[in-house]
């Protein structure tokens, strides 16, 4: 089971005991926010894509959406999500539990700038009813990447709403 694989993986940082398992589903941003009693934006959703070079994961804030132009500029290809039926085979975790820990070899992981506005976020842990609270430094370390990208839109305050708030 993928959560056991993640638990074993997180042992190297003594973080395995911090995994939370719920009696309810946390498979979507909304369900995870309810289970954790937090804002949906603090859920670190892990999105899986196919590129010409293989599969990648982009971990983003729960309220962020992929900006196709930014994605193409960064990765050189159109954003193409992996079909749900193929995610577990290609990534190592099923939809609803995809996370940046203990993934298949060769899967590259990127962290989106939308996460940086939070002190801690909650990524899944390999199952559709689990999560762990991590700081940005822990997320970088545990995911095995220090590579931040800016490929999302729709999170936080944009310039127009910031101007409106100032009026």
C-alpha positions in Angstrom: 0.0 0.0 0.0 1.3 3.4 -0.9 0.9 5.0 2.5 3.2 2.3 4.0 5.7 3.1 1.3 5.5 6.8 2.2 5.7 6.0 6.0 8.9 4.0 5.4 10.3 6.8 3.2 9.6 9.5 5.8 11.4 7.5 8.5 14.7 8.8 7.3 13.7 12.2 8.8 11.8 10.7 11.8 8.7 12.2 10.2 6.7 9.0 9.7 4.9 9.4 13.1 3.6 12.8 11.9 1.4 11.3 9.2 -2.3 11.9 10.0 -4.9 9.3 8.8 -8.5 10.2 8.8 -11.8 8.3 9.1 -13.0 10.3 6.1 -11.7 10.9 2.6 -9.1 13.6 2.0 -8.8 12.9 -1.7 -9.7 16.4 -2.9 -8.6 19.8 -1.7 -12.1 20.5 -0.3 -12.2 17.1 1.6 -8.7 17.5 2.9 -9.4 21.0 4.2 -12.5 19.6 6.0 -10.6 16.7 7.5 -7.8 19.0 8.7 -10.1 21.9 9.6 -8.0 24.4 7.6 -8.2 26.7 4.6 -8.2 24.8 1.3 -5.4 27.0 0.0 -3.0 25.3 2.6 -3.6 21.9 1.1 -0.5 21.1 -1.0 -2.1 19.4 -4.0 0.2 17.3 -6.2 -0.6 17.4 -9.9 0.8 14.8 -12.3 1.8 15.6 -15.8 3.4 13.9 -18.9 6.1 15.8 -20.7 8.3 14.7 -23.6 10.9 13.7 -21.0 8.6 11.6 -18.8 6.4 12.3 -15.8 6.6 15.3 -13.5 4.8 16.3 -10.3 3.9 19.9 -9.5 3.0 20.6 -5.9 0.9 23.7 -5.6 -1.4 25.5 -3.1 -5.0 24.2 -3.0 -6.4 27.4 -4.5 -3.9 27.6 -7.4 -4.5 26.5 -11.0 -2.0 25.7 -13.7 -1.4 28.7 -16.0 -0.9 27.1 -19.4 1.4 29.9 -20.8 3.6 29.8 -17.7 3.7 26.0 -17.8 4.7 25.9 -21.5 7.3 28.6 -21.0 8.9 26.6 -18.1 8.6 23.0 -19.4 8.5 23.6 -23.2 5.3 21.7 -23.7 1.6 22.0 -23.2 0.3 21.0 -19.7 -1.1 17.4 -20.2 -2.3 15.7 -17.0 -1.7 12.0 -16.8 -5.1 10.1 -17.2 -6.4 9.0 -13.8 -6.3 5.3 -14.8 -2.5 5.6 -15.5 -1.4 7.7 -12.5 -0.7 4.9 -10.0 1.4 3.0 -12.5 3.4 6.0 -13.7 3.8 7.9 -10.4 3.5 5.2 -7.7 0.4 6.6 -5.9 -3.3 6.5 -6.9 -5.3 9.6 -7.6 -6.4 11.1 -4.3 -3.2 10.1 -2.6 -0.6 11.4 -5.0 2.2 13.1 -3.1 5.8 14.1 -3.6 7.2 11.3 -1.4 8.3 7.8 -2.4 7.4 8.2 -6.1 8.6 6.0 -8.9 12.1 6.4 -10.1 12.6 9.1 -12.8 9.5 11.2 -11.7 10.7 14.8 -11.3 9.2 16.9 -8.6 8.7 20.7 -8.7 7.3 23.0 -6.0 5.1 25.9 -7.1 5.7 29.5 -5.8 2.0 29.5 -4.7 3.0 27.5 -1.6 5.6 30.0 -0.3 3.0 32.3 1.3 2.4 29.7 4.0 4.5 28.7 7.0 3.2 25.1 6.7 1.1 23.2 4.2 -0.5 19.7 4.1 0.4 17.3 1.3 -1.1 13.8 1.1 0.9 10.8 2.1 0.0 8.1 -0.5 -3.6 7.4 0.4 -6.9 9.1 0.0 -7.3 9.7 3.7 -3.9 10.9 4.8 -1.8 14.1 5.1 1.2 15.5 6.9 1.9 19.1 8.0 5.2 20.4 6.7 7.2 23.6 6.6 8.5 24.8 3.2 12.0 23.6 4.2 10.7 20.2 5.2 8.7 20.0 1.9 11.8 20.7 -0.1 13.9 18.2 1.8 11.3 15.4 2.0 10.3 15.7 -1.7 13.9 15.6 -2.7 13.7 18.8 -4.7 14.7 22.3 -4.1 13.4 23.4 -7.5 10.7 26.0 -7.3 8.7 27.0 -10.3 6.0 29.6 -11.1 3.5 27.8 -13.2 0.2 28.7 -11.5 -2.4 31.4 -11.4 -5.4 32.3 -9.4 -3.9 32.2 -5.9 -3.6 35.0 -3.4 -4.2 38.6 -4.2 -3.5 39.8 -7.7 -2.5 43.4 -8.4 -6.1 44.5 -9.2 -7.5 43.1 -6.0 -4.6 44.6 -4.0 -5.3 48.0 -5.6 -9.0 47.6 -4.8 -8.2 46.7 -1.2 -6.0 49.8 -0.9 -8.8 52.1 -2.1 
